[in-house]
Amino acid sequence: MHKKFMLFLEIGIIPMSVAFTFSSFSLPVFTPRSSKFVDISINKHLLSPKFRKSHLSCTASSRSSDASSSASNLLTRWKKFSKQIATVGPASSSYEMLETLFLAGIDIFRLNFSHGEHTEKAVVVDHIRALERKFNRPIAILADLQGPKLRVANFINGHVELKDGQDFSFDLDADCPGDEGRVSMPHPEIIQTLQAGDTLLLDDGKLRLTVLRPAPPASQGAAARVDCRVENGGALSDRKGVNTPSITLPISPLTSKDRADLAVALALGVDWVALSFVQRAGDVAELRA
């Protein structure tokens, strides 16, 4: 499907314009040319073969003092034994800032398809490829797909404070704003799948609840209610995210937006694709299809 490797992984929320480092771990990687999954360790080299080519050499032009200085910077940056990823946001999308980040040590630029327009992504890709040509160095681009957004609905006052040990319920009654005892969760696939003992994480894991009583089979509307106990409380406000680590939900990891974003990413020639909300091997197969 794509001329280069594609990387599929569960990826969390990463602040825009923040760089971070991978030092040593392994990930399953699909290589389209061989149609096999292989396990490649990330340590002194990145996954893509082009990053394994002469990582200590520098071929930047020395036609001017600026180019000579850039060559020196490249030689220094390529001696490091970890690789950095930077998320490209509004403050870092200009050619000048991308060049600054690259010379500072960035190896992979992440495009967050949860935000921004396709035309903006295309401009960033053009800038990065121009940097590749300028420094004669490969720079990877990772397209991070948004994935399904599972959230609670709104509250009467915009937020509530959940206390450790209290009971709290989730239902499908979207017409009734939430309060200190309940809130709508407009996702029947979650309500109908949760069982006693399952875990719910809210607001990026800040709050944790345990299911006490699942919803009755085939119940609808307000009757489809899941009763929980708050294990780790805190403030919960409108439209905060929901995670279900103890169950596999019967939903696709790709929304219609993701499919459109994937088509654009492949057309732009990105090097890697990050798939959010991976639950099963079939999710990767669906992305490849």
TAVEN-V551814 format. One record per backbone hydrogen bond with DSSP energy under -0.5 kcal/mol. NH is the residue of the N-H (numbers start at 0). CO is the residue of the C=O. If there is no record, write none. Layout:
nh = [NH	NH]
co = [CO	CO]
This chain:
nh = [5	7	10	16	17	19	21	24	26	28	29	30	30	31	33	34	35	37	39	39	41	42	42	50	51	52	53	56	60	67	68	69	70	71	72	73	74	75	76	77	78	79	82	83	84	85	86	87	88	91	92	97	98	99	100	101	102	103	104	104	105	106	107	108	109	109	110	110	111	111	112	112	114	120	121	122	123	124	125	126	127	128	129	130	131	132	133	134	135	136	139	141	142	142	143	143	144	144	149	150	151	152	155	157	159	161	161	164	165	167	168	169	170	171	173	175	176	177	178	182	184	186	189	190	191	192	193	196	197	199	200	201	202	205	205	206	207	208	209	210	211	212	214	218	222	223	224	225	226	226	227	228	229	230	230	231	233	235	237	238	239	241	242	245	246	248	250	254	258	259	260	261	262	263	264	265	266	267	268	268	269	270	271	273	274	275	278	282	283	283	284	285	286	287	288]
co = [29	27	8	86	14	84	82	41	39	37	5	28	35	29	30	30	30	28	26	37	24	40	44	47	48	49	51	53	133	63	64	65	66	67	68	69	70	71	72	73	75	76	21	104	19	107	17	109	86	88	89	93	94	95	96	97	98	99	100	101	100	83	83	139	85	107	108	141	87	109	110	143	111	116	117	118	119	120	121	122	123	124	125	126	127	128	129	130	131	131	106	108	140	271	110	141	142	273	147	148	239	183	177	154	235	159	233	229	162	227	180	225	182	220	171	172	174	153	181	168	170	184	186	186	187	189	189	210	194	208	242	206	240	201	202	201	231	199	228	197	226	226	190	215	219	220	222	169	212	224	167	209	165	207	228	207	161	159	157	152	236	149	200	198	243	246	248	252	254	255	256	257	258	259	260	261	262	263	264	265	264	140	140	142	272	273	276	279	279	280	280	281	282	283	284]
